[in-house]
Amino acid sequence: MTNTIESRLADLGITLDTPPAPAANYVPSVRVGDILYVSGQISMNADGLITGKVGADLSVEEGAAAARTCAISLLAQVKAALDGDIGGLVRVVKLTGFVNSTPDFTDQPKVINGCSDFLVEVLGDAGRHARSAVSAGALPLNVAVEIEGIFQVK
């Protein structure tokens, strides 16, 4: 599956860089058997952190774009945990997405779709997953989105 995943990412103009080290007292991922738990990945791109509250500072579409960056970071963490072989990824099992949003904002699922849609685009049916999308009054560093994932690996 390595070539398939890598070629789909390349077609989208995406390379999976070495992910940054954790900013606090946790590890980026923990593997238990064939299940890999990846810590929350925050919204950031080449320009830096994507910050602000969805529903005030950011639109749903901008929030979804921020969630897409979290998906790329999740895949980079999976690749790193598998010693650089993304082909060991079998499927996405579950995502939990947190959206830094205003109290009256109710479109968290549409924001987290930015991550979900990207994973299905890259992985096909192996990217389909169970999911939660919840509002957060604030997120670390005022990021717009944070997403953690559970993956089946070989």
N, C-alpha and C positions, 0 to 999 in steps of 0.2 A: 504494500500500500504506500510505501515511501515515495516511489516515483509518482504515483497518482496524486497524493497530497501535495508534494513539492511542485509538481507540474501545474496543478490547479492554482496554487498560490502564485507561482511565477506568471501564469496567464493573467492574474489580477495585479501583477506588479508588486507583489509582497514577498519579502524575505523575512524569515524568523530570526531576529537578532538574539544574541545572548541576553536573557532577561536580567534586569537589575537585581541586586541582592536585597533581601528584606530590609525595611526601614525600622523594624522594631524586633522584639523578641519572639520570633516565629520562624518556621522554615517555609520555603516556597511551596513544597509539596510533601505528601506522605503517601507511600505506597504500602498497601496491605493486600498481599496476593496479587490478583489481577485488577485491583481497583486503585486508582490514583486520585487522591484528593488534592486539588490545587487551591491554594490560598487566594483570597480576593485580589483581583487585578483592577487597578484604578484606571480611569480614563486619561490617556495621554497619547500624544502624537509627536512627530518630529519637532514641533514647536514648543513642547512642554505639556504641562498638565492642562486638561480641559476642565475648567472650573465653572461654578455657578449653579443656581437653582433652576431646574426645569420648571417651566410655568411662570418664571419671572425673567431670568437672565437668558434662558435658552428655550428654543421651541422644541416640540416633540421631535422634529426631524434632526435638529442639532443634538438632542439627547440620544437619538438612535445612532447617529454617527459616532458619538462618544462611546456608546455600548459596543459598537463594531471594533473600536480600538481595544477594548477589553477582551474581545474574542481573539484578536491577534496575539495579545499578551498571554492569554490562556494557552493557546497552541504553542507559543514559545516556551512556556513553562513545561508543558508536556514533553516537548522535544528535548529540553534540557534534562528532565527527569529520566528520559529513556536514552541517555548518553548520546544525544544527537540524532537518534533514529526515530523520526516521526512515524515511520512505518509500523511501529509497535502500537500505535493507537488503533483500537478496535472500534470504539464508539463513544459518543458523549452520552453519559447516563443522566445527569441532572445539573442544572444551573440554578443558582440563587442570585438574583440581581437586585441591587439596591440603587434607588434613584433619589438623588438629592433634589427634593421637590417641595413646592409650596404646599401648605396644608390643604388647599382646595383642589390640587392637581390629582386627577384620577386615571391618567393614561400611562401608568407605569408599564403595563404590558406592551404598549406600542414602542416605548423607549427600549426595553430589553429585546424586542424583536430585532433591533440592530445587531445584536450578538447572535441570536438564534438564526436569523436569516443567513448571516455570513457563514455560520458553521454548517448549515445545510448546503449552501452554495459550494463550499469547499469539500465537504465530506459526503454529500449525498445522504442517503438514508441513515448512514452511521452518525450523521450530525443531528438527527432528530432525538429529542430528549424530553424528560420531565423538567418542570421549571416552576420557580416562584419569582414574582416580580413585586417588590415592596417599596413603599415610600420610606425615606429617611429624612428626618428634620435637618440633618447635617451629616457629612461624610468627611473622612480624614483629608486634610489639606484643601477643603472645600471643593473636592472633585465632584463632577456631575454624576458619575456612575461608578459603581464597584460591583464586580461579578466574580463569584467563586464557582468552581466546577468539580464535578465528579466524573471520572473517565474510566472506561474499561481498557486495559492495555494487555499486551502479551509480552 
